[in-house]
């Protein structure tokens, strides 16, 4: 029996690589927040200090799911595994929960202003786009 190999389109590798880098940056941001020393925290303006000190556990768990789910989904994408879609969905749910906390339950908008919306909106947009992209790649037979 002959195994037929299909050439993976270059656009798939480009998007997968960008997704991996984006999610690695997210992991760095997560680790930076998680490992923030008292000295670094004290150097921030008081309003920002209050934001970091008052993050509830459930919002941190959502951030954890968003970031590590995004990285795992990206790795699975590069490995051409269709389970990437499910992992990206978990990540997107984490993003939505965290974004909801930041926008509606914390003082983040007052502290950072409208400029503080740019990264969260980009993160949500990219997270949802990766769900769509992984579904699309599955339909095209790239992810198995």
C-alpha positions in Angstrom: 0.0 0.0 0.0 1.4 3.4 -1.0 1.1 6.3 1.5 0.2 9.5 -0.2 1.7 12.6 1.4 0.2 15.9 0.9 2.4 19.0 0.9 1.4 21.4 3.7 0.8 24.9 2.3 3.4 27.6 3.3 0.5 29.8 4.7 -0.2 27.1 7.3 3.4 27.1 8.5 3.5 30.9 8.5 0.3 31.2 10.6 1.4 28.4 12.9 4.8 30.0 13.5 3.3 33.4 14.3 0.8 31.7 16.6 3.6 29.9 18.4 5.6 33.1 18.9 2.5 35.1 20.0 1.7 32.5 22.6 5.3 32.3 23.8 5.1 36.1 24.4 1.9 35.5 26.3 3.7 32.9 28.5 6.4 35.4 29.2 3.9 38.0 30.2 2.2 35.5 32.5 5.4 34.4 34.1 6.4 38.1 34.5 3.2 38.8 36.4 3.3 35.6 38.4 6.9 36.1 39.5 6.7 39.8 40.1 8.9 40.6 43.1 7.8 43.0 45.9 10.4 45.4 44.7 9.1 45.5 41.1 5.5 45.8 42.4 6.5 48.7 44.8 8.1 50.5 41.8 4.7 50.6 40.0 2.2 53.5 40.5 -0.2 52.9 43.4 -3.2 52.3 41.2 -1.3 49.5 39.3 -0.1 48.0 42.5 -3.7 47.7 43.7 -4.7 46.0 40.5 -2.0 43.4 40.8 -2.6 42.8 44.5 -6.4 42.3 44.1 -6.6 39.8 41.3 -8.9 37.0 42.4 -7.8 33.4 42.1 -10.4 32.6 39.5 -9.1 35.4 37.2 -5.5 34.0 37.6 -6.8 30.5 36.8 -8.5 32.0 33.6 -5.2 33.7 32.7 -3.4 30.4 33.2 -5.8 28.5 30.9 -5.6 31.3 28.3 -1.9 31.4 28.2 -0.9 27.7 28.6 -3.8 26.6 26.4 -2.7 29.0 23.7 0.9 27.7 23.8 -0.3 24.0 23.9 -2.7 24.7 21.0 0.1 26.3 19.0 2.4 23.4 19.6 -0.3 21.0 18.6 -0.9 23.1 15.5 2.7 22.8 14.5 2.5 19.1 15.1 -0.6 19.0 12.8 -2.9 17.6 15.5 -6.6 18.4 15.2 -7.0 18.4 19.0 -5.5 21.9 18.7 -9.0 23.2 18.1 -10.3 21.9 21.4 -7.3 23.3 23.2 -7.7 26.7 21.5 -11.3 26.7 22.6 -10.3 26.2 26.2 -7.7 29.1 25.8 -10.4 31.3 24.2 -12.7 30.7 27.2 -9.9 31.6 29.5 -9.3 34.8 27.5 -13.0 35.7 27.7 -13.2 35.2 31.5 -10.0 37.1 32.1 -11.1 39.9 29.8 -14.5 40.1 31.5 -12.7 40.5 34.8 -10.3 43.1 33.5 -13.0 45.2 31.8 -16.0 44.8 34.1 -14.9 43.8 37.6 -11.5 45.6 38.1 -10.3 49.1 37.8 -8.1 48.3 34.8 -9.9 50.7 32.5 -9.6 53.6 35.0 -5.9 52.8 35.5 -4.8 52.2 31.9 -7.5 54.1 30.0 -8.6 53.1 26.5 -5.1 52.3 25.5 -5.3 49.4 28.0 -7.9 47.9 25.6 -5.5 47.3 22.7 -3.7 44.2 24.0 -6.8 42.5 25.5 -8.8 43.0 22.3 -5.9 41.8 20.2 -5.6 38.8 22.4 -9.3 37.9 22.1 -9.2 38.5 18.4 -6.2 36.3 17.9 -7.5 33.6 20.3 -10.8 33.3 18.4 -8.9 33.5 15.0 -6.8 30.5 16.1 -10.0 28.5 16.9 -11.2 29.3 13.4 -7.9 28.6 11.8 -7.5 25.2 13.5 -11.0 24.3 12.4 -10.2 25.4 8.9 -7.0 23.5 8.8 -8.8 20.4 10.0 -11.4 20.7 7.2 -8.6 21.0 4.7 -7.1 17.8 6.0 -4.0 19.4 7.3 -4.7 18.6 11.0 -5.3 15.0 11.7 
